[in-house]
Amino acid sequence: MGDSKNLGDHVIEGHDYDGIQELNNPLPAWWLGIFWATCLFGLAYYIYYELAGGPTLDEELQTAMSEIHAVKEEAQAANPTAAPKSDEELNALVSDPAALEKGAQVFQTNCVACHGAKGEGTIGPNLTDDYWIHKKGTMSDIVSLIKTGVPDKGMPPWEAAIAAEDIEKTAAFIVSLKGTNPPNAKAPQGEQVTE
């Protein structure tokens, strides 16, 4: 043991344990730079969010949701064709072969897993009878159900995934299934709706 000595580029601290000498190797400058930058960031973060009243995660979520709703409202205001159609306009789609064909395509892509290929019902209800669990089975009711879904029953809202006009065509296709009596149809559920 003794005083510090130079050993090439290293400074020996004077400690010697069983032939092992302690060297004074400073940390690399890049590592120290990252360390101090992290410390400064942590200090600034703490001051902003804890002492200066920066927004919480819930507040940031509310702000983002408000912005999304504002954009959606602007889009609806700028596009008057996005306004809800009357029952007469929707019912006219039932006699439009092109609309029914498009509705059938959307139905086959998105609805068959729960409602069956012919609307007979599997996990979801039978769409070919006069019984409805939700609402009364009118065109506007069906359009609304497709858009908003029934999350507590496992039906997701399709408004974000399917264009509004395709939802209307799908509703027209569903109305066209009424009374088709497919084989292996699910038993009636809900209340009977008579027109």
N, C-alpha and C positions, 0 to 999 in steps of 0.2 A: 504494500500500500504506500501511496505517496502522492506527490503533486501531479497536475495534469501534464502530459507530454504529447508531442505531435508524433503520429505514426502515419506518414504519408499525408493523405487528405483528411485523416480522422484524428480527433483529439481523444487521447486516452484520459479518462477521468481519474485514474489513480487507484481504481479498485481492481483487485486481482483475486479471483477465487479459483483455486485449483487450476491455474494456468489460463483461465478465461478472463479476458480483460474487458472492462466496460468501456464502450465507445460512446461518444457524444454525436449521434447521427440526427441532425435536424430533420423534421418532416419536410416532404417536398412542397415547394411553393404552390403548385396547383392544388394539392390536397388542402393546404391551409386556406387558400382562396375559396374553395368550395365550402369548407367548414364555416368560415366567417360569413359568407353569403347566406348560408342556411340559417345561421344564428340571427342575422339581420332580418331575413324574411320572416322567421318565427316571431321576432319581436314586433315587426310591423303588423303581422297578422293578428297577434294578440291585442295590440293597441286598437286596431281598427274594429275587430269583432267583439272584444270584451269590454274595452274602455270607452270607445267612441260610438258605440251603438250601431255597428254594422248590421246588415240584415241577417236574420236567422234563415235556416234552410226552409222553414215553413213560409216565411215572408218572401223568399226568392221564388218558391213554387207559386204562391198566390200572384206575384207579379207576372210570372211567365204565363199562367193560366189566363190572367186578364188580357195580356197581349194576344194570346191565341183567340180568345173570344172576340176581341176587337177586330182582328183580321178577318175572322169568319163573318162578323156582322157587316164589315165593309164589302166583302165579296158578295154577300147576299144582296146588299143594297145596290151594288154595281151591276148585278146580273138579275134583272127582273124575271128571267125565265126560271130562276131557282125558286120563285114563289110557289107555294102549294097550289096544286091544280084542284079544280072542282071535281065533285063526284062524277058529273057528266063527262068531263074530259077524261077522267081515269077509266070510266066504264067504256068509253069509245075504244080504248086499247084492246078490250076483250075481242072485238071483231076485226082487229088488224092482224093479219097473218104474220107480217114481218115483226111486229111487237111481240107476238106470242112465241115466235121462233127464238128471238133474242132472250125473252124471259125464260124459255125452256133451257137455253144454254146456261144462263146464270144459275138457274135452279139445279141443273145437273152438276155444276161446278161446286156450288156452295151449300146446297140444302139436302141433297140426297142422303147424306150420312145419317141425318136425324129423321127426315120425313119420308124416306123411301123413294125409289125411282119413279113411282107413279103417284106419289103423294099419299100412299097408304098408311104411313106412320110407322116408325120403328121406335127410336128413343123419343122422338118428338111426336106430337099428335097427328092423327089422320086429318088430312086437308081436303078430303073428298066428300065428307058427310056434312050434315047441317048443324054440327055441334062445335062450339067455340069456347075455349078456356079463357082467352083474353079478348076483350072487346066483343064486337058483334059480327065480325066477318065481312064488313063492307070493304070496298076498295080502299078508301082512305084509312080505315082501321088496319088493313093488311100492310099498306105502305108504311104507316106509323110503326107497326110492330117490327117490320124488317129493319127500319132505320134505327130504332132504339133498342131492339132486342128484348129479351126477357132474361137478364143475367141470373136471377135467382133460380131459374129453371134450366140454365145452361145454354141459352141462345144468346150469342154475342150480338152487339149492335153492329150492323153492316154499313151504317152511313158513311164511315170513313173508308171502307174497302170497296164499295160498289157505287158507281155513279148514280145520281138521283133518277135520271131517266131510265136506267137499267133496273132500279128498284121498282119503279112504276110498272115496267114491262114484266118483271117477275111477279108482281102482285096480280097483274092481268092473267098471267099463266096459271097462278094458283086458283084464281076465280074460275078459270076454264076447266079445272079439274073437278069442280063440284059435281057430284052425281055420277061420276064415272065408275064407281063401285069396283075398284081393282081387287084382284085376288089377295087373300091374306091381309085384308085391311084390319087395322087396329080398332078395337072397340071404341065406341063414342066416349068422348070426355068433355066435360064442361056442360054448358047449357045449350039447349036446342034453339036455333035462331030460325024463325020463319019469316018469309018476306011478304 
